[in-house]
Amino acid sequence: VIKITIEGMTCSGCEAHIESEVNKLDGVLKVDADYEAANTIVQYDETKVDLLNIETAILSTGYKIVK
């Protein structure tokens, strides 16, 4: 499980956009984006997908990851 801080989400549509893209990855078990908390929690199988792939999927939606 990883918690990723994301900048730029403003509504539930933003949450759905991120959740949809990350859920496309093989090995992702659960995605919970929360625009009010400005983060996304991802449960995933580390043997099938890595953090870089998850971050790339999030960035492809146009939002920024805060590290």
PDB file of N, CA, C, O and CB in Angstrom:
ATOM      1  N   VAL A   1       0.852  -1.181   0.000  1.00  0.00           N
ATOM      2  CA  VAL A   1       0.000   0.000   0.000  1.00  0.00           C
ATOM      3  C   VAL A   1       0.892   1.237   0.000  1.00  0.00           C
ATOM      4  O   VAL A   1       1.859   1.326   0.757  1.00  0.00           O
ATOM      5  CB  VAL A   1      -0.966   0.002   1.228  1.00  0.00           C
ATOM      6  N   ILE A   2       0.546   2.186  -0.864  1.00  0.00           N
ATOM      7  CA  ILE A   2       1.300   3.439  -0.963  1.00  0.00           C
ATOM      8  C   ILE A   2       0.323   4.608  -0.951  1.00  0.00           C
ATOM      9  O   ILE A   2      -0.755   4.537  -1.540  1.00  0.00           O
ATOM     10  CB  ILE A   2       2.180   3.467  -2.253  1.00  0.00           C
ATOM     11  N   LYS A   3       0.713   5.676  -0.278  1.00  0.00           N
ATOM     12  CA  LYS A   3      -0.081   6.908  -0.261  1.00  0.00           C
ATOM     13  C   LYS A   3       0.693   7.950  -1.059  1.00  0.00           C
ATOM     14  O   LYS A   3       1.839   8.264  -0.738  1.00  0.00           O
ATOM     15  CB  LYS A   3      -0.367   7.407   1.217  1.00  0.00           C
ATOM     16  N   ILE A   4       0.061   8.483  -2.099  1.00  0.00           N
ATOM     17  CA  ILE A   4       0.704   9.437  -2.996  1.00  0.00           C
ATOM     18  C   ILE A   4      -0.027  10.775  -2.894  1.00  0.00           C
ATOM     19  O   ILE A   4      -1.244  10.841  -3.063  1.00  0.00           O
ATOM     20  CB  ILE A   4       0.709   8.913  -4.467  1.00  0.00           C
ATOM     21  N   THR A   5       0.719  11.828  -2.619  1.00  0.00           N
ATOM     22  CA  THR A   5       0.135  13.168  -2.546  1.00  0.00           C
ATOM     23  C   THR A   5       0.044  13.739  -3.954  1.00  0.00           C
ATOM     24  O   THR A   5       1.019  13.730  -4.704  1.00  0.00           O
ATOM     25  CB  THR A   5       0.977  14.103  -1.620  1.00  0.00           C
ATOM     26  N   ILE A   6      -1.136  14.235  -4.302  1.00  0.00           N
ATOM     27  CA  ILE A   6      -1.396  14.713  -5.657  1.00  0.00           C
ATOM     28  C   ILE A   6      -1.921  16.142  -5.620  1.00  0.00           C
ATOM     29  O   ILE A   6      -2.787  16.480  -4.813  1.00  0.00           O
ATOM     30  CB  ILE A   6      -2.398  13.792  -6.377  1.00  0.00           C
ATOM     31  N   GLU A   7      -1.391  16.961  -6.493  1.00  0.00           N
ATOM     32  CA  GLU A   7      -1.794  18.364  -6.595  1.00  0.00           C
ATOM     33  C   GLU A   7      -2.665  18.550  -7.831  1.00  0.00           C
ATOM     34  O   GLU A   7      -2.355  18.035  -8.905  1.00  0.00           O
ATOM     35  CB  GLU A   7      -0.552  19.298  -6.653  1.00  0.00           C
ATOM     36  N   GLY A   8      -3.756  19.291  -7.670  1.00  0.00           N
ATOM     37  CA  GLY A   8      -4.574  19.658  -8.819  1.00  0.00           C
ATOM     38  C   GLY A   8      -5.956  19.048  -8.860  1.00  0.00           C
ATOM     39  O   GLY A   8      -6.774  19.456  -9.685  1.00  0.00           O
ATOM     40  N   MET A   9      -6.253  18.071  -7.990  1.00  0.00           N
ATOM     41  CA  MET A   9      -7.599  17.500  -7.975  1.00  0.00           C
ATOM     42  C   MET A   9      -8.553  18.498  -7.324  1.00  0.00           C
ATOM     43  O   MET A   9      -8.243  19.068  -6.278  1.00  0.00           O
ATOM     44  CB  MET A   9      -7.622  16.133  -7.218  1.00  0.00           C
ATOM     45  N   THR A  10      -9.718  18.709  -7.947  1.00  0.00           N
ATOM     46  CA  THR A  10     -10.682  19.674  -7.420  1.00  0.00           C
ATOM     47  C   THR A  10     -12.094  19.118  -7.231  1.00  0.00           C
ATOM     48  O   THR A  10     -12.960  19.809  -6.695  1.00  0.00           O
ATOM     49  CB  THR A  10     -10.742  20.850  -8.329  1.00  0.00           C
ATOM     50  N   CYS A  11     -12.335  17.879  -7.665  1.00  0.00           N
ATOM     51  CA  CYS A  11     -13.693  17.341  -7.571  1.00  0.00           C
ATOM     52  C   CYS A  11     -13.682  15.816  -7.657  1.00  0.00           C
ATOM     53  O   CYS A  11     -12.636  15.199  -7.854  1.00  0.00           O
ATOM     54  CB  CYS A  11     -14.580  17.927  -8.681  1.00  0.00           C
ATOM     55  N   SER A  12     -14.861  15.224  -7.506  1.00  0.00           N
ATOM     56  CA  SER A  12     -14.963  13.771  -7.575  1.00  0.00           C
ATOM     57  C   SER A  12     -14.658  13.253  -8.978  1.00  0.00           C
ATOM     58  O   SER A  12     -14.249  12.103  -9.138  1.00  0.00           O
ATOM     59  CB  SER A  12     -16.353  13.321  -7.145  1.00  0.00           C
ATOM     60  N   GLY A  13     -14.851  14.085  -9.985  1.00  0.00           N
ATOM     61  CA  GLY A  13     -14.485  13.692 -11.347  1.00  0.00           C
ATOM     62  C   GLY A  13     -12.984  13.505 -11.481  1.00  0.00           C
ATOM     63  O   GLY A  13     -12.521  12.620 -12.201  1.00  0.00           O
ATOM     64  N   CYS A  14     -12.230  14.340 -10.785  1.00  0.00           N
ATOM     65  CA  CYS A  14     -10.770  14.208 -10.770  1.00  0.00           C
ATOM     66  C   CYS A  14     -10.381  12.877 -10.133  1.00  0.00           C
ATOM     67  O   CYS A  14      -9.504  12.169 -10.628  1.00  0.00           O
ATOM     68  CB  CYS A  14     -10.112  15.392 -10.003  1.00  0.00           C
ATOM     69  N   GLU A  15     -11.044  12.549  -9.034  1.00  0.00           N
ATOM     70  CA  GLU A  15     -10.785  11.281  -8.352  1.00  0.00           C
ATOM     71  C   GLU A  15     -11.043  10.110  -9.298  1.00  0.00           C
ATOM     72  O   GLU A  15     -10.229   9.193  -9.400  1.00  0.00           O
ATOM     73  CB  GLU A  15     -11.662  11.153  -7.086  1.00  0.00           C
ATOM     74  N   ALA A  16     -12.173  10.150  -9.982  1.00  0.00           N
ATOM     75  CA  ALA A  16     -12.545   9.071 -10.893  1.00  0.00           C
ATOM     76  C   ALA A  16     -11.546   8.935 -12.034  1.00  0.00           C
ATOM     77  O   ALA A  16     -11.233   7.821 -12.452  1.00  0.00           O
ATOM     78  CB  ALA A  16     -13.942   9.310 -11.452  1.00  0.00           C
ATOM     79  N   HIS A  17     -11.046  10.053 -12.540  1.00  0.00           N
ATOM     80  CA  HIS A  17     -10.070  10.041 -13.629  1.00  0.00           C
ATOM     81  C   HIS A  17      -8.801   9.317 -13.194  1.00  0.00           C
ATOM     82  O   HIS A  17      -8.301   8.453 -13.915  1.00  0.00           O
ATOM     83  CB  HIS A  17      -9.739  11.478 -14.079  1.00  0.00           C
ATOM     84  N   ILE A  18      -8.284   9.658 -12.037  1.00  0.00           N
ATOM     85  CA  ILE A  18      -7.076   9.012 -11.524  1.00  0.00           C
ATOM     86  C   ILE A  18      -7.340   7.537 -11.239  1.00  0.00           C
ATOM     87  O   ILE A  18      -6.546   6.679 -11.627  1.00  0.00           O
ATOM     88  CB  ILE A  18      -6.581   9.723 -10.249  1.00  0.00           C
ATOM     89  N   GLU A  19      -8.436   7.238 -10.572  1.00  0.00           N
ATOM     90  CA  GLU A  19      -8.758   5.850 -10.237  1.00  0.00           C
ATOM     91  C   GLU A  19      -8.876   4.996 -11.489  1.00  0.00           C
ATOM     92  O   GLU A  19      -8.398   3.862 -11.512  1.00  0.00           O
ATOM     93  CB  GLU A  19     -10.055   5.782  -9.434  1.00  0.00           C
ATOM     94  N   SER A  20      -9.504   5.526 -12.524  1.00  0.00           N
ATOM     95  CA  SER A  20      -9.673   4.795 -13.776  1.00  0.00           C
ATOM     96  C   SER A  20      -8.333   4.462 -14.420  1.00  0.00           C
ATOM     97  O   SER A  20      -8.115   3.329 -14.849  1.00  0.00           O
ATOM     98  CB  SER A  20     -10.527   5.601 -14.742  1.00  0.00           C
ATOM     99  N   GLU A  21      -7.444   5.432 -14.490  1.00  0.00           N
ATOM    100  CA  GLU A  21      -6.140   5.208 -15.132  1.00  0.00           C
ATOM    101  C   GLU A  21      -5.278   4.230 -14.342  1.00  0.00           C
ATOM    102  O   GLU A  21      -4.657   3.341 -14.925  1.00  0.00           O
ATOM    103  CB  GLU A  21      -5.397   6.533 -15.293  1.00  0.00           C
ATOM    104  N   VAL A  22      -5.235   4.384 -13.037  1.00  0.00           N
ATOM    105  CA  VAL A  22      -4.393   3.498 -12.219  1.00  0.00           C
ATOM    106  C   VAL A  22      -4.960   2.079 -12.209  1.00  0.00           C
ATOM    107  O   VAL A  22      -4.198   1.112 -12.206  1.00  0.00           O
ATOM    108  CB  VAL A  22      -4.279   4.037 -10.771  1.00  0.00           C
ATOM    109  N   ASN A  23      -6.280   1.945 -12.204  1.00  0.00           N
ATOM    110  CA  ASN A  23      -6.905   0.617 -12.211  1.00  0.00           C
ATOM    111  C   ASN A  23      -6.632  -0.164 -13.489  1.00  0.00           C
ATOM    112  O   ASN A  23      -6.802  -1.383 -13.507  1.00  0.00           O
ATOM    113  CB  ASN A  23      -8.393   0.752 -12.020  1.00  0.00           C
ATOM    114  N   LYS A  24      -6.215   0.502 -14.551  1.00  0.00           N
ATOM    115  CA  LYS A  24      -5.888  -0.182 -15.807  1.00  0.00           C
ATOM    116  C   LYS A  24      -4.625  -1.030 -15.681  1.00  0.00           C
ATOM    117  O   LYS A  24      -4.401  -1.937 -16.483  1.00  0.00           O
ATOM    118  CB  LYS A  24      -5.713   0.836 -16.928  1.00  0.00           C
ATOM    119  N   LEU A  25      -3.804  -0.738 -14.679  1.00  0.00           N
ATOM    120  CA  LEU A  25      -2.535  -1.445 -14.516  1.00  0.00           C
ATOM    121  C   LEU A  25      -2.753  -2.830 -13.916  1.00  0.00           C
ATOM    122  O   LEU A  25      -3.471  -2.988 -12.928  1.00  0.00           O
ATOM    123  CB  LEU A  25      -1.581  -0.633 -13.632  1.00  0.00           C
ATOM    124  N   ASP A  26      -2.124  -3.830 -14.528  1.00  0.00           N
ATOM    125  CA  ASP A  26      -2.177  -5.187 -13.999  1.00  0.00           C
ATOM    126  C   ASP A  26      -1.435  -5.216 -12.664  1.00  0.00           C
ATOM    127  O   ASP A  26      -0.299  -4.751 -12.576  1.00  0.00           O
ATOM    128  CB  ASP A  26      -1.560  -6.212 -15.009  1.00  0.00           C
ATOM    129  N   GLY A  27      -2.057  -5.747 -11.650  1.00  0.00           N
ATOM    130  CA  GLY A  27      -1.429  -5.819 -10.340  1.00  0.00           C
ATOM    131  C   GLY A  27      -1.966  -4.805  -9.348  1.00  0.00           C
ATOM    132  O   GLY A  27      -1.677  -4.893  -8.155  1.00  0.00           O
ATOM    133  N   VAL A  28      -2.747  -3.839  -9.827  1.00  0.00           N
ATOM    134  CA  VAL A  28      -3.364  -2.868  -8.919  1.00  0.00           C
ATOM    135  C   VAL A  28      -4.616  -3.515  -8.331  1.00  0.00           C
ATOM    136  O   VAL A  28      -5.492  -3.976  -9.063  1.00  0.00           O
ATOM    137  CB  VAL A  28      -3.713  -1.515  -9.663  1.00  0.00           C
ATOM    138  N   LEU A  29      -4.688  -3.543  -7.011  1.00  0.00           N
ATOM    139  CA  LEU A  29      -5.795  -4.195  -6.325  1.00  0.00           C
ATOM    140  C   LEU A  29      -6.905  -3.223  -5.939  1.00  0.00           C
ATOM    141  O   LEU A  29      -8.086  -3.560  -6.015  1.00  0.00           O
ATOM    142  CB  LEU A  29      -5.289  -4.896  -5.096  1.00  0.00           C
ATOM    143  N   LYS A  30      -6.520  -2.013  -5.524  1.00  0.00           N
ATOM    144  CA  LYS A  30      -7.511  -1.016  -5.106  1.00  0.00           C
ATOM    145  C   LYS A  30      -6.908   0.376  -5.214  1.00  0.00           C
ATOM    146  O   LYS A  30      -5.737   0.584  -4.897  1.00  0.00           O
ATOM    147  CB  LYS A  30      -8.000  -1.286  -3.656  1.00  0.00           C
ATOM    148  N   VAL A  31      -7.721   1.328  -5.665  1.00  0.00           N
ATOM    149  CA  VAL A  31      -7.294   2.725  -5.759  1.00  0.00           C
ATOM    150  C   VAL A  31      -8.364   3.583  -5.091  1.00  0.00           C
ATOM    151  O   VAL A  31      -9.554   3.438  -5.372  1.00  0.00           O
ATOM    152  CB  VAL A  31      -7.064   3.163  -7.257  1.00  0.00           C
ATOM    153  N   ASP A  32      -7.931   4.472  -4.210  1.00  0.00           N
ATOM    154  CA  ASP A  32      -8.864   5.383  -3.551  1.00  0.00           C
ATOM    155  C   ASP A  32      -8.282   6.792  -3.602  1.00  0.00           C
ATOM    156  O   ASP A  32      -7.422   7.148  -2.797  1.00  0.00           O
ATOM    157  CB  ASP A  32      -9.142   4.944  -2.073  1.00  0.00           C
ATOM    158  N   ALA A  33      -8.761   7.588  -4.556  1.00  0.00           N
ATOM    159  CA  ALA A  33      -8.321   8.978  -4.685  1.00  0.00           C
ATOM    160  C   ALA A  33      -9.251   9.859  -3.857  1.00  0.00           C
ATOM    161  O   ALA A  33     -10.459   9.626  -3.810  1.00  0.00           O
ATOM    162  CB  ALA A  33      -8.304   9.435  -6.185  1.00  0.00           C
ATOM    163  N   ASP A  34      -8.683  10.869  -3.208  1.00  0.00           N
ATOM    164  CA  ASP A  34      -9.453  11.772  -2.351  1.00  0.00           C
ATOM    165  C   ASP A  34      -9.004  13.207  -2.632  1.00  0.00           C
ATOM    166  O   ASP A  34      -7.935  13.627  -2.188  1.00  0.00           O
ATOM    167  CB  ASP A  34      -9.269  11.412  -0.832  1.00  0.00           C
ATOM    168  N   TYR A  35      -9.825  13.953  -3.370  1.00  0.00           N
ATOM    169  CA  TYR A  35      -9.416  15.314  -3.739  1.00  0.00           C
ATOM    170  C   TYR A  35      -9.337  16.239  -2.530  1.00  0.00           C
ATOM    171  O   TYR A  35      -8.495  17.137  -2.500  1.00  0.00           O
ATOM    172  CB  TYR A  35     -10.384  15.891  -4.762  1.00  0.00           C
ATOM    173  N   GLU A  36     -10.194  16.040  -1.537  1.00  0.00           N
ATOM    174  CA  GLU A  36     -10.163  16.907  -0.357  1.00  0.00           C
ATOM    175  C   GLU A  36      -8.880  16.717   0.457  1.00  0.00           C
ATOM    176  O   GLU A  36      -8.347  17.674   1.018  1.00  0.00           O
ATOM    177  CB  GLU A  36     -11.382  16.635   0.525  1.00  0.00           C
ATOM    178  N   ALA A  37      -8.390  15.481   0.517  1.00  0.00           N
ATOM    179  CA  ALA A  37      -7.147  15.188   1.243  1.00  0.00           C
ATOM    180  C   ALA A  37      -5.923  15.342   0.342  1.00  0.00           C
ATOM    181  O   ALA A  37      -4.788  15.290   0.816  1.00  0.00           O
ATOM    182  CB  ALA A  37      -7.192  13.769   1.824  1.00  0.00           C
ATOM    183  N   ALA A  38      -6.158  15.531  -0.956  1.00  0.00           N
ATOM    184  CA  ALA A  38      -5.087  15.694  -1.951  1.00  0.00           C
ATOM    185  C   ALA A  38      -4.154  14.494  -1.999  1.00  0.00           C
ATOM    186  O   ALA A  38      -2.936  14.643  -2.096  1.00  0.00           O
ATOM    187  CB  ALA A  38      -4.284  16.947  -1.653  1.00  0.00           C
ATOM    188  N   ASN A  39      -4.753  13.274  -1.927  1.00  0.00           N
ATOM    189  CA  ASN A  39      -3.912  12.097  -2.046  1.00  0.00           C
ATOM    190  C   ASN A  39      -4.659  10.938  -2.686  1.00  0.00           C
ATOM    191  O   ASN A  39      -5.878  10.965  -2.860  1.00  0.00           O
ATOM    192  CB  ASN A  39      -3.389  11.690  -0.688  1.00  0.00           C
ATOM    193  N   THR A  40      -3.888   9.932  -3.026  1.00  0.00           N
ATOM    194  CA  THR A  40      -4.428   8.695  -3.564  1.00  0.00           C
ATOM    195  C   THR A  40      -3.740   7.546  -2.850  1.00  0.00           C
ATOM    196  O   THR A  40      -2.516   7.528  -2.725  1.00  0.00           O
ATOM    197  CB  THR A  40      -4.232   8.605  -5.113  1.00  0.00           C
ATOM    198  N   ILE A  41      -4.524   6.593  -2.386  1.00  0.00           N
ATOM    199  CA  ILE A  41      -3.981   5.407  -1.737  1.00  0.00           C
ATOM    200  C   ILE A  41      -4.152   4.244  -2.705  1.00  0.00           C
ATOM    201  O   ILE A  41      -5.248   3.986  -3.203  1.00  0.00           O
ATOM    202  CB  ILE A  41      -4.690   5.122  -0.357  1.00  0.00           C
ATOM    203  N   VAL A  42      -3.043   3.543  -2.964  1.00  0.00           N
ATOM    204  CA  VAL A  42      -3.056   2.449  -3.926  1.00  0.00           C
ATOM    205  C   VAL A  42      -2.585   1.166  -3.247  1.00  0.00           C
ATOM    206  O   VAL A  42      -1.507   1.118  -2.656  1.00  0.00           O
ATOM    207  CB  VAL A  42      -2.165   2.780  -5.151  1.00  0.00           C
ATOM    208  N   GLN A  43      -3.413   0.132  -3.342  1.00  0.00           N
ATOM    209  CA  GLN A  43      -3.005  -1.205  -2.912  1.00  0.00           C
ATOM    210  C   GLN A  43      -2.617  -1.952  -4.172  1.00  0.00           C
ATOM    211  O   GLN A  43      -3.372  -1.976  -5.144  1.00  0.00           O
ATOM    212  CB  GLN A  43      -4.153  -1.957  -2.111  1.00  0.00           C
ATOM    213  N   TYR A  44      -1.434  -2.564  -4.160  1.00  0.00           N
ATOM    214  CA  TYR A  44      -0.981  -3.235  -5.368  1.00  0.00           C
ATOM    215  C   TYR A  44      -0.077  -4.415  -5.055  1.00  0.00           C
ATOM    216  O   TYR A  44       0.491  -4.513  -3.967  1.00  0.00           O
ATOM    217  CB  TYR A  44      -0.258  -2.259  -6.264  1.00  0.00           C
ATOM    218  N   ASP A  45       0.045  -5.302  -6.021  1.00  0.00           N
ATOM    219  CA  ASP A  45       0.912  -6.473  -5.935  1.00  0.00           C
ATOM    220  C   ASP A  45       2.275  -6.076  -6.493  1.00  0.00           C
ATOM    221  O   ASP A  45       2.422  -5.864  -7.696  1.00  0.00           O
ATOM    222  CB  ASP A  45       0.308  -7.702  -6.715  1.00  0.00           C
ATOM    223  N   GLU A  46       3.264  -5.976  -5.616  1.00  0.00           N
ATOM    224  CA  GLU A  46       4.595  -5.519  -6.019  1.00  0.00           C
ATOM    225  C   GLU A  46       5.286  -6.464  -6.994  1.00  0.00           C
ATOM    226  O   GLU A  46       6.270  -6.081  -7.627  1.00  0.00           O
ATOM    227  CB  GLU A  46       5.458  -5.343  -4.802  1.00  0.00           C
ATOM    228  N   THR A  47       4.789  -7.691  -7.126  1.00  0.00           N
ATOM    229  CA  THR A  47       5.389  -8.624  -8.082  1.00  0.00           C
ATOM    230  C   THR A  47       4.866  -8.393  -9.501  1.00  0.00           C
ATOM    231  O   THR A  47       5.420  -8.921 -10.465  1.00  0.00           O
ATOM    232  CB  THR A  47       5.112 -10.066  -7.655  1.00  0.00           C
ATOM    233  N   LYS A  48       3.794  -7.597  -9.623  1.00  0.00           N
ATOM    234  CA  LYS A  48       3.194  -7.359 -10.939  1.00  0.00           C
ATOM    235  C   LYS A  48       3.324  -5.925 -11.437  1.00  0.00           C
ATOM    236  O   LYS A  48       3.341  -5.691 -12.646  1.00  0.00           O
ATOM    237  CB  LYS A  48       1.752  -7.726 -10.898  1.00  0.00           C
ATOM    238  N   VAL A  49       3.416  -4.967 -10.525  1.00  0.00           N
ATOM    239  CA  VAL A  49       3.481  -3.554 -10.911  1.00  0.00           C
ATOM    240  C   VAL A  49       4.349  -2.820  -9.893  1.00  0.00           C
ATOM    241  O   VAL A  49       4.349  -3.154  -8.708  1.00  0.00           O
ATOM    242  CB  VAL A  49       2.045  -2.914 -10.995  1.00  0.00           C
ATOM    243  N   ASP A  50       5.089  -1.818 -10.366  1.00  0.00           N
ATOM    244  CA  ASP A  50       5.929  -1.071  -9.427  1.00  0.00           C
ATOM    245  C   ASP A  50       5.441   0.373  -9.304  1.00  0.00           C
ATOM    246  O   ASP A  50       4.575   0.827 -10.052  1.00  0.00           O
ATOM    247  CB  ASP A  50       7.407  -1.099  -9.880  1.00  0.00           C
ATOM    248  N   LEU A  51       6.021   1.066  -8.345  1.00  0.00           N
ATOM    249  CA  LEU A  51       5.606   2.434  -8.051  1.00  0.00           C
ATOM    250  C   LEU A  51       5.770   3.355  -9.253  1.00  0.00           C
ATOM    251  O   LEU A  51       4.936   4.234  -9.471  1.00  0.00           O
ATOM    252  CB  LEU A  51       6.399   2.977  -6.880  1.00  0.00           C
ATOM    253  N   LEU A  52       6.818   3.171 -10.029  1.00  0.00           N
ATOM    254  CA  LEU A  52       7.042   4.020 -11.207  1.00  0.00           C
ATOM    255  C   LEU A  52       5.876   3.918 -12.192  1.00  0.00           C
ATOM    256  O   LEU A  52       5.441   4.929 -12.741  1.00  0.00           O
ATOM    257  CB  LEU A  52       8.358   3.628 -11.907  1.00  0.00           C
ATOM    258  N   ASN A  53       5.371   2.707 -12.416  1.00  0.00           N
ATOM    259  CA  ASN A  53       4.230   2.533 -13.319  1.00  0.00           C
ATOM    260  C   ASN A  53       2.983   3.236 -12.783  1.00  0.00           C
ATOM    261  O   ASN A  53       2.224   3.836 -13.544  1.00  0.00           O
ATOM    262  CB  ASN A  53       3.940   1.043 -13.528  1.00  0.00           C
ATOM    263  N   ILE A  54       2.784   3.158 -11.483  1.00  0.00           N
ATOM    264  CA  ILE A  54       1.633   3.808 -10.858  1.00  0.00           C
ATOM    265  C   ILE A  54       1.756   5.323 -10.984  1.00  0.00           C
ATOM    266  O   ILE A  54       0.794   6.004 -11.341  1.00  0.00           O
ATOM    267  CB  ILE A  54       1.511   3.397  -9.372  1.00  0.00           C
ATOM    268  N   GLU A  55       2.936   5.843 -10.690  1.00  0.00           N
ATOM    269  CA  GLU A  55       3.155   7.289 -10.803  1.00  0.00           C
ATOM    270  C   GLU A  55       2.994   7.760 -12.244  1.00  0.00           C
ATOM    271  O   GLU A  55       2.440   8.833 -12.481  1.00  0.00           O
ATOM    272  CB  GLU A  55       4.550   7.661 -10.285  1.00  0.00           C
ATOM    273  N   THR A  56       3.463   6.983 -13.199  1.00  0.00           N
ATOM    274  CA  THR A  56       3.326   7.339 -14.611  1.00  0.00           C
ATOM    275  C   THR A  56       1.850   7.411 -15.002  1.00  0.00           C
ATOM    276  O   THR A  56       1.446   8.312 -15.738  1.00  0.00           O
ATOM    277  CB  THR A  56       4.068   6.319 -15.502  1.00  0.00           C
ATOM    278  N   ALA A  57       1.052   6.474 -14.518  1.00  0.00           N
ATOM    279  CA  ALA A  57      -0.388   6.483 -14.810  1.00  0.00           C
ATOM    280  C   ALA A  57      -1.045   7.733 -14.228  1.00  0.00           C
ATOM    281  O   ALA A  57      -1.894   8.349 -14.873  1.00  0.00           O
ATOM    282  CB  ALA A  57      -1.067   5.211 -14.245  1.00  0.00           C
ATOM    283  N   ILE A  58      -0.656   8.104 -13.018  1.00  0.00           N
ATOM    284  CA  ILE A  58      -1.214   9.311 -12.396  1.00  0.00           C
ATOM    285  C   ILE A  58      -0.805  10.545 -13.191  1.00  0.00           C
ATOM    286  O   ILE A  58      -1.640  11.400 -13.485  1.00  0.00           O
ATOM    287  CB  ILE A  58      -0.746   9.441 -10.925  1.00  0.00           C
ATOM    288  N   LEU A  59       0.463  10.640 -13.537  1.00  0.00           N
ATOM    289  CA  LEU A  59       0.946  11.806 -14.286  1.00  0.00           C
ATOM    290  C   LEU A  59       0.274  11.918 -15.654  1.00  0.00           C
ATOM    291  O   LEU A  59       0.097  13.022 -16.169  1.00  0.00           O
ATOM    292  CB  LEU A  59       2.465  11.728 -14.461  1.00  0.00           C
ATOM    293  N   SER A  60      -0.101  10.783 -16.244  1.00  0.00           N
ATOM    294  CA  SER A  60      -0.755  10.803 -17.560  1.00  0.00           C
ATOM    295  C   SER A  60      -2.124  11.474 -17.505  1.00  0.00           C
ATOM    296  O   SER A  60      -2.661  11.866 -18.541  1.00  0.00           O
ATOM    297  CB  SER A  60      -0.901   9.381 -18.097  1.00  0.00           C
ATOM    298  N   THR A  61      -2.691  11.609 -16.308  1.00  0.00           N
ATOM    299  CA  THR A  61      -3.991  12.272 -16.159  1.00  0.00           C
ATOM    300  C   THR A  61      -3.857  13.786 -16.096  1.00  0.00           C
ATOM    301  O   THR A  61      -4.857  14.501 -16.147  1.00  0.00           O
ATOM    302  CB  THR A  61      -4.695  11.771 -14.909  1.00  0.00           C
ATOM    303  N   GLY A  62      -2.620  14.281 -15.983  1.00  0.00           N
ATOM    304  CA  GLY A  62      -2.397  15.723 -15.956  1.00  0.00           C
ATOM    305  C   GLY A  62      -2.221  16.308 -14.568  1.00  0.00           C
ATOM    306  O   GLY A  62      -1.991  17.509 -14.426  1.00  0.00           O
ATOM    307  N   TYR A  63      -2.326  15.477 -13.548  1.00  0.00           N
ATOM    308  CA  TYR A  63      -2.135  15.955 -12.179  1.00  0.00           C
ATOM    309  C   TYR A  63      -0.670  15.819 -11.791  1.00  0.00           C
ATOM    310  O   TYR A  63       0.080  15.069 -12.416  1.00  0.00           O
ATOM    311  CB  TYR A  63      -3.035  15.175 -11.188  1.00  0.00           C
ATOM    312  N   LYS A  64      -0.271  16.546 -10.761  1.00  0.00           N
ATOM    313  CA  LYS A  64       1.123  16.568 -10.329  1.00  0.00           C
ATOM    314  C   LYS A  64       1.284  15.779  -9.032  1.00  0.00           C
ATOM    315  O   LYS A  64       0.471  15.894  -8.115  1.00  0.00           O
ATOM    316  CB  LYS A  64       1.612  18.019 -10.142  1.00  0.00           C
ATOM    317  N   ILE A  65       2.340  14.982  -8.972  1.00  0.00           N
ATOM    318  CA  ILE A  65       2.669  14.247  -7.754  1.00  0.00           C
ATOM    319  C   ILE A  65       3.587  15.123  -6.914  1.00  0.00           C
ATOM    320  O   ILE A  65       4.573  15.664  -7.414  1.00  0.00           O
ATOM    321  CB  ILE A  65       3.341  12.865  -8.077  1.00  0.00           C
ATOM    322  N   VAL A  66       3.260  15.258  -5.646  1.00  0.00           N
ATOM    323  CA  VAL A  66       4.063  16.057  -4.719  1.00  0.00           C
ATOM    324  C   VAL A  66       4.905  15.105  -3.880  1.00  0.00           C
ATOM    325  O   VAL A  66       4.383  14.211  -3.215  1.00  0.00           O
ATOM    326  CB  VAL A  66       3.159  16.964  -3.809  1.00  0.00           C
ATOM    327  N   LYS A  67       6.224  15.313  -3.925  1.00  0.00           N
ATOM    328  CA  LYS A  67       7.113  14.432  -3.151  1.00  0.00           C
ATOM    329  C   LYS A  67       7.745  15.170  -2.022  1.00  0.00           C
ATOM    330  O   LYS A  67       8.523  14.590  -1.264  1.00  0.00           O
ATOM    331  CB  LYS A  67       8.189  13.834  -4.029  1.00  0.00           C
TER     332      LYS A  67
END
